[in-house]
C-alpha cells in the first residue's frame, strides 16, 4: 500500500485514489517569463516518476500541469523585450518542453493556460464576494482570511506565525494599505497592460495568482483533486490560498486529498532560482556529456522532501551507477532460478510505497545490476525486471 507524507498531519498516511482507481494529478507549472532550470527539472522529474509508479500499480492517471502566463513577471519581461506575452510564453515553454523531453519526462495530458480561464476566474471571484468571503476596494478584490478558522493549516502555521514570517520570492507584491488585514490576499487587480487586461465588474484588470490554479482545477478536474503538487516554496502562500478559495467556492472539504511538495535544489547553499540568477540548465549538463539517465538518477538520488545541494562530484558518481545498470543489460547466463529476482522487485516496490523513496529504489536497481555482473542472477529473468523497474523511474536502458 502506498503511503504519502501528509503535511497537515505531519506523518505518512495511506494514499487515497478515486473510487474508480483513477488519480487526478495537478502540478503547478512554470511561469515562462524566462527559461527553466535544474530546480524546475527536479520537481517535474519527480512528479513524472510519481505518475509512472501509479500507472505501474494499475492506476489511470490524469495529469494536468498549468502554464502561468498572466503574472507580474510575464508582464515585466514582455515590456522589457518588446514582445507579446503570447510569443514569450510560446518561446520559453517550448524550451522547457525540449528539456523535459530530453529527460524522458512524459508530457501531461494537458497544459492549460491561465489566460484561457479568465471568465471562469471572474465568476469565481464574484461568487466569493456574494458569499462574503471577499471584498472590493478601489478596483481591487481581496479574500478575507478572517472568514476561515483554518487558514495556515497546510503549512502548520497560525496567523501570528504568518504575520511574522519573512517575505519570500513566491510572495507577490500586493497593496497591503488597501486591505482590511495584511493577511488578506489578492483576487483581482487593476491592470493597464493591454494583453493582460480584462473587463470585470470591479476594474479593467487581471486575476491574482492564486485564483488561477483554483479555477483551473475546478474547471478541468472538479471540486476535489487527488494529488496536488509543486515545489515546497508554493506551500505558502500559493497552496494555502488555493485551499481557502476552493473550499469557500465549492464547499467541498478537503479540496485536495494528497498534497506533495518537492524541496528546493540549492547551489552554494542558496536556492536555485531565476531571481538569484544562479541557474544551471538541463541543456548545460547535457552539453557537458551527462546523459538523460545520469541527470534523472541524480535528481532522484535524494528523497523529494530532503532537499538537494547541487554537487558535480555526486553527479559523476551517479553517472557510474547509471553505467553499471546500462551495462548489466548485456550480461549473459546466471543461475536458472526465476524466484531469485522476486525479493528485488518487492524491495523496489516497498521503497516506492514508502512515500516514493526513490534513493532506496535506485539502490535496488544498482544491486540487481551488481548481482547480474557477478553471475548471481539469471539474465533471462533479471534483465527484463531491471529494465521494467528502471523505466518506472524514467531510466531507459
PLY file of the C-alpha trace (Angstrom):
ply
format ascii 1.0
element vertex 397
property float x
property float y
property float z
element edge 396
property int vertex1
property int vertex2
end_header
0.00 0.00 0.00
1.33 3.41 -0.98
1.87 5.89 1.83
2.39 9.60 1.25
3.56 12.23 3.70
0.66 14.43 4.79
1.95 17.93 5.66
-1.19 18.81 7.63
-0.84 15.77 9.92
2.99 15.71 9.69
3.05 11.96 9.07
2.78 9.43 6.27
-0.78 8.32 5.54
-2.33 5.79 3.17
-2.72 7.11 -0.35
-6.29 7.84 -1.40
-7.12 7.42 -5.09
-10.58 7.99 -6.54
-13.23 5.28 -6.17
-12.69 4.06 -9.73
-8.92 3.75 -9.09
-8.16 6.87 -11.15
-5.83 9.63 -9.99
-6.21 13.31 -10.86
-2.72 14.80 -10.60
-2.42 18.60 -10.79
1.08 20.06 -10.69
1.76 23.79 -10.60
3.72 24.51 -13.75
6.20 27.09 -14.90
5.79 30.83 -15.30
7.59 31.17 -18.64
8.96 34.69 -18.34
12.40 33.07 -18.64
13.87 29.66 -19.44
13.65 26.88 -16.88
16.47 25.41 -14.79
17.53 22.27 -12.93
15.38 23.21 -9.92
12.31 23.04 -12.14
13.55 19.73 -13.56
13.81 18.33 -10.01
10.10 18.99 -9.43
8.85 17.76 -12.78
11.07 14.67 -12.94
9.76 13.72 -9.51
6.08 14.10 -10.43
6.74 12.25 -13.68
8.08 9.42 -11.52
5.00 9.57 -9.28
2.82 9.27 -12.37
4.88 6.38 -13.76
4.70 4.44 -10.48
0.97 4.98 -10.04
0.40 3.69 -13.57
2.76 0.77 -12.85
0.48 -0.04 -9.88
-2.61 -0.05 -12.09
-3.97 3.46 -11.62
-5.21 5.58 -14.51
-3.59 9.00 -14.08
-4.99 12.24 -15.48
-2.05 14.64 -15.31
-2.61 18.40 -15.58
0.18 20.98 -15.40
-0.74 24.63 -15.84
1.19 27.45 -17.50
1.04 30.75 -15.61
1.03 33.20 -18.50
-0.72 36.03 -16.58
1.73 37.20 -13.93
3.81 40.20 -12.80
6.98 38.63 -14.22
5.38 37.90 -17.58
4.19 41.49 -17.98
7.54 42.95 -16.90
9.52 40.70 -19.28
7.17 41.38 -22.18
7.61 45.13 -21.68
11.40 44.86 -21.35
11.81 42.79 -24.51
9.05 44.46 -26.52
7.46 41.08 -27.15
3.90 39.86 -26.70
3.07 37.67 -23.72
1.82 35.05 -26.17
5.14 34.89 -28.03
7.15 34.97 -24.79
5.08 32.08 -23.46
5.41 30.02 -26.63
9.17 30.59 -26.87
10.10 29.73 -23.28
7.59 26.93 -22.87
8.96 25.23 -25.99
12.46 25.40 -24.48
11.02 23.88 -21.30
9.34 21.09 -23.29
12.57 20.32 -25.15
14.48 19.96 -21.88
11.78 17.79 -20.28
11.67 15.60 -23.39
15.45 15.20 -23.06
14.91 13.91 -19.50
12.28 11.37 -20.60
9.53 13.29 -18.79
6.17 12.11 -20.09
4.06 15.04 -21.22
0.98 15.78 -19.10
-2.45 15.24 -20.61
-2.97 18.99 -20.66
-1.02 22.24 -20.29
-3.82 24.77 -19.58
-3.01 28.47 -19.90
-4.21 30.78 -17.15
-5.33 33.27 -19.80
-7.82 30.73 -21.19
-9.86 30.72 -17.97
-10.29 34.43 -17.19
-14.10 34.41 -17.43
-14.25 31.44 -15.05
-11.94 33.26 -12.62
-14.19 36.33 -12.71
-17.21 34.13 -11.97
-15.43 32.52 -9.02
-14.35 35.89 -7.60
-17.91 37.18 -7.98
-19.17 34.12 -6.10
-16.67 34.71 -3.27
-17.88 38.32 -2.97
-21.53 37.21 -2.88
-20.72 34.60 -0.21
-18.96 37.32 1.83
-15.51 35.72 1.58
-14.13 38.64 -0.44
-14.41 42.43 -0.62
-13.79 45.21 -3.16
-11.50 48.19 -2.66
-10.54 50.74 -5.36
-10.88 48.24 -8.20
-9.06 45.50 -6.27
-10.71 42.42 -4.80
-9.25 40.70 -1.73
-10.03 37.44 0.04
-10.89 37.98 3.70
-8.83 35.37 5.56
-10.70 36.07 8.84
-13.72 34.23 7.42
-11.79 30.99 7.85
-10.75 29.22 11.03
-8.09 27.03 9.42
-6.04 29.46 7.34
-2.43 28.28 7.59
-3.20 24.65 8.41
-1.43 23.20 5.35
1.86 24.78 6.39
1.05 24.24 10.09
1.24 27.95 10.87
-1.12 30.14 12.86
-1.90 33.73 11.87
0.82 35.10 14.17
3.41 32.84 12.54
2.32 34.11 9.13
2.43 37.76 10.20
6.00 37.36 11.45
7.44 35.34 8.57
9.96 36.88 6.20
8.85 37.70 2.66
9.97 35.20 0.02
10.20 35.39 -3.76
6.96 33.40 -4.06
5.00 36.09 -2.21
3.71 38.52 -4.83
3.74 42.24 -4.09
0.27 43.35 -3.01
-1.15 46.73 -1.87
-1.41 45.95 1.85
-2.59 49.51 2.54
-5.90 48.72 0.79
-6.56 45.54 2.75
-8.67 45.16 5.87
-5.90 42.93 7.17
-2.35 42.33 5.96
-3.02 38.59 5.64
-5.89 39.04 3.18
-4.77 38.15 -0.32
-5.37 39.40 -3.82
-8.06 38.01 -6.12
-8.23 40.80 -8.72
-6.19 43.91 -9.51
-6.35 46.79 -11.99
-4.02 46.39 -14.98
-3.37 48.71 -17.92
-1.03 46.45 -19.94
-3.39 45.66 -22.80
-2.54 41.99 -23.34
-3.07 41.19 -19.66
-6.06 43.48 -19.04
-9.61 42.14 -18.94
-13.01 43.66 -18.31
-14.60 42.82 -14.96
-17.31 44.26 -12.66
-14.58 45.77 -10.46
-11.99 47.21 -12.85
-10.18 46.67 -16.11
-7.59 44.30 -14.76
-6.35 40.77 -14.21
-6.70 37.96 -11.68
-4.41 37.31 -8.76
-2.07 34.34 -8.95
-3.86 32.03 -6.51
-7.32 32.14 -8.08
-5.81 30.96 -11.37
-4.99 27.45 -10.10
-8.17 27.12 -8.03
-10.20 27.88 -11.13
-8.30 25.59 -13.49
-8.53 22.67 -11.05
-12.26 23.22 -10.66
-12.91 23.55 -14.39
-10.69 20.70 -15.60
-10.76 18.19 -12.74
-13.65 19.14 -10.48
-14.22 20.16 -6.89
-11.56 17.84 -5.46
-8.12 16.84 -6.73
-6.42 13.54 -5.85
-2.83 14.82 -5.77
-1.78 18.45 -5.94
1.94 19.04 -6.23
4.61 21.64 -6.70
7.77 22.99 -5.14
7.97 23.47 -1.38
8.04 27.24 -1.88
4.44 27.04 -3.14
3.07 25.58 0.09
2.66 29.10 1.46
1.16 31.30 0.27
0.03 29.75 -3.01
-1.40 26.40 -1.96
-2.68 27.73 1.34
-4.61 30.39 -0.58
-5.87 27.82 -3.08
-7.40 25.82 -0.25
-9.05 28.94 1.19
-10.57 29.92 -2.17
-11.57 26.49 -3.44
-13.20 25.23 -0.26
-15.09 28.53 0.05
-16.29 28.36 -3.56
-17.29 24.68 -3.72
-17.87 23.85 -0.02
-16.01 20.59 -0.72
-13.55 19.74 2.05
-10.81 18.75 1.58
-10.01 20.47 -1.70
-7.06 18.09 -2.13
-6.70 14.53 -0.82
-2.91 14.35 -1.08
-0.52 17.32 -1.05
3.05 16.72 -2.24
5.85 19.30 -2.17
9.35 18.87 -3.58
12.14 20.53 -1.61
14.32 23.05 -3.37
17.54 22.47 -5.28
20.34 24.56 -3.80
23.65 25.68 -5.19
26.35 27.00 -2.84
23.78 27.00 -0.04
21.24 29.13 -1.89
18.04 28.08 -3.61
18.48 27.85 -7.38
16.11 30.47 -8.77
15.58 32.91 -11.60
15.52 35.83 -9.18
19.00 34.98 -7.83
20.39 34.21 -11.28
22.30 31.13 -10.05
20.86 28.82 -12.66
22.05 25.54 -14.12
20.02 24.36 -17.06
19.41 20.80 -18.18
20.98 21.73 -21.52
24.16 22.84 -19.69
24.57 19.35 -18.20
23.77 17.62 -21.47
26.47 19.70 -23.19
28.94 18.56 -20.51
28.31 14.97 -21.55
25.89 13.82 -18.88
23.14 11.60 -20.26
19.41 11.83 -19.60
19.71 8.79 -17.33
22.58 10.43 -15.40
20.57 13.58 -14.74
17.34 11.78 -13.82
19.15 9.43 -11.45
20.91 12.36 -9.83
17.67 14.27 -9.29
16.01 11.16 -7.83
19.02 10.20 -5.69
17.71 12.30 -2.79
14.27 11.96 -1.23
11.90 14.55 -2.64
11.33 16.14 0.78
15.02 16.16 1.78
16.33 18.90 -0.49
19.31 18.64 -2.80
22.57 20.59 -2.89
23.98 20.53 -6.41
27.33 18.75 -6.44
29.12 17.76 -9.63
31.18 15.11 -7.84
27.93 13.42 -6.81
26.75 13.74 -10.42
29.86 11.86 -11.56
29.24 9.09 -9.01
25.66 8.75 -10.23
26.95 8.53 -13.81
28.97 5.47 -12.76
25.86 3.87 -11.22
23.92 4.61 -14.38
26.65 2.96 -16.44
26.56 -0.11 -14.15
22.82 -0.53 -14.82
23.15 0.06 -18.56
26.00 -2.45 -18.92
24.04 -5.06 -16.96
21.69 -5.26 -19.95
24.42 -7.17 -21.83
25.16 -9.81 -19.17
24.60 -13.45 -20.17
23.89 -16.59 -18.17
23.49 -16.84 -14.41
21.69 -19.41 -12.20
18.42 -20.71 -13.65
16.13 -19.69 -10.78
13.33 -17.27 -11.63
12.46 -16.75 -7.96
15.79 -15.07 -7.16
14.64 -11.78 -8.71
11.36 -11.54 -6.75
12.84 -10.14 -3.50
14.39 -7.30 -5.50
11.06 -6.43 -7.11
9.44 -6.41 -3.67
12.19 -4.21 -2.22
11.77 -1.75 -5.09
8.01 -1.54 -4.59
8.38 -1.28 -0.82
10.66 1.72 -1.33
8.27 3.43 -3.73
5.29 2.65 -1.49
7.13 4.38 1.34
6.44 7.98 0.29
8.20 7.47 -3.06
11.64 6.74 -1.60
13.50 6.98 -4.90
17.03 6.84 -3.39
16.31 3.37 -1.98
14.64 2.34 -5.24
17.81 3.36 -7.12
19.89 1.32 -4.67
17.74 -1.71 -5.52
18.35 -1.21 -9.24
22.09 -0.97 -8.63
22.03 -4.13 -6.54
20.21 -6.04 -9.29
22.87 -4.82 -11.73
25.65 -5.87 -9.34
24.16 -9.34 -8.90
23.89 -9.71 -12.66
27.51 -8.68 -13.18
28.80 -11.24 -10.66
26.59 -14.01 -12.06
24.21 -14.48 -9.12
21.00 -13.68 -11.04
19.71 -15.32 -14.19
20.00 -12.80 -17.01
16.89 -14.12 -18.78
14.60 -13.09 -15.90
16.60 -10.39 -14.13
17.32 -8.17 -17.15
13.64 -7.69 -18.11
12.86 -6.91 -14.46
15.72 -4.42 -14.23
14.56 -2.76 -17.45
10.94 -2.62 -16.24
11.77 -1.18 -12.81
14.26 1.29 -14.27
11.53 2.60 -16.57
9.33 3.30 -13.53
11.99 5.88 -12.60
12.14 7.09 -16.20
15.54 5.48 -16.72
15.65 3.95 -20.18
18.05 1.01 -20.59
0 1
1 2
2 3
3 4
4 5
5 6
6 7
7 8
8 9
9 10
10 11
11 12
12 13
13 14
14 15
15 16
16 17
17 18
18 19
19 20
20 21
21 22
22 23
23 24
24 25
25 26
26 27
27 28
28 29
29 30
30 31
31 32
32 33
33 34
34 35
35 36
36 37
37 38
38 39
39 40
40 41
41 42
42 43
43 44
44 45
45 46
46 47
47 48
48 49
49 50
50 51
51 52
52 53
53 54
54 55
55 56
56 57
57 58
58 59
59 60
60 61
61 62
62 63
63 64
64 65
65 66
66 67
67 68
68 69
69 70
70 71
71 72
72 73
73 74
74 75
75 76
76 77
77 78
78 79
79 80
80 81
81 82
82 83
83 84
84 85
85 86
86 87
87 88
88 89
89 90
90 91
91 92
92 93
93 94
94 95
95 96
96 97
97 98
98 99
99 100
100 101
101 102
102 103
103 104
104 105
105 106
106 107
107 108
108 109
109 110
110 111
111 112
112 113
113 114
114 115
115 116
116 117
117 118
118 119
119 120
120 121
121 122
122 123
123 124
124 125
125 126
126 127
127 128
128 129
129 130
130 131
131 132
132 133
133 134
134 135
135 136
136 137
137 138
138 139
139 140
140 141
141 142
142 143
143 144
144 145
145 146
146 147
147 148
148 149
149 150
150 151
151 152
152 153
153 154
154 155
155 156
156 157
157 158
158 159
159 160
160 161
161 162
162 163
163 164
164 165
165 166
166 167
167 168
168 169
169 170
170 171
171 172
172 173
173 174
174 175
175 176
176 177
177 178
178 179
179 180
180 181
181 182
182 183
183 184
184 185
185 186
186 187
187 188
188 189
189 190
190 191
191 192
192 193
193 194
194 195
195 196
196 197
197 198
198 199
199 200
200 201
201 202
202 203
203 204
204 205
205 206
206 207
207 208
208 209
209 210
210 211
211 212
212 213
213 214
214 215
215 216
216 217
217 218
218 219
219 220
220 221
221 222
222 223
223 224
224 225
225 226
226 227
227 228
228 229
229 230
230 231
231 232
232 233
233 234
234 235
235 236
236 237
237 238
238 239
239 240
240 241
241 242
242 243
243 244
244 245
245 246
246 247
247 248
248 249
249 250
250 251
251 252
252 253
253 254
254 255
255 256
256 257
257 258
258 259
259 260
260 261
261 262
262 263
263 264
264 265
265 266
266 267
267 268
268 269
269 270
270 271
271 272
272 273
273 274
274 275
275 276
276 277
277 278
278 279
279 280
280 281
281 282
282 283
283 284
284 285
285 286
286 287
287 288
288 289
289 290
290 291
291 292
292 293
293 294
294 295
295 296
296 297
297 298
298 299
299 300
300 301
301 302
302 303
303 304
304 305
305 306
306 307
307 308
308 309
309 310
310 311
311 312
312 313
313 314
314 315
315 316
316 317
317 318
318 319
319 320
320 321
321 322
322 323
323 324
324 325
325 326
326 327
327 328
328 329
329 330
330 331
331 332
332 333
333 334
334 335
335 336
336 337
337 338
338 339
339 340
340 341
341 342
342 343
343 344
344 345
345 346
346 347
347 348
348 349
349 350
350 351
351 352
352 353
353 354
354 355
355 356
356 357
357 358
358 359
359 360
360 361
361 362
362 363
363 364
364 365
365 366
366 367
367 368
368 369
369 370
370 371
371 372
372 373
373 374
374 375
375 376
376 377
377 378
378 379
379 380
380 381
381 382
382 383
383 384
384 385
385 386
386 387
387 388
388 389
389 390
390 391
391 392
392 393
393 394
394 395
395 396
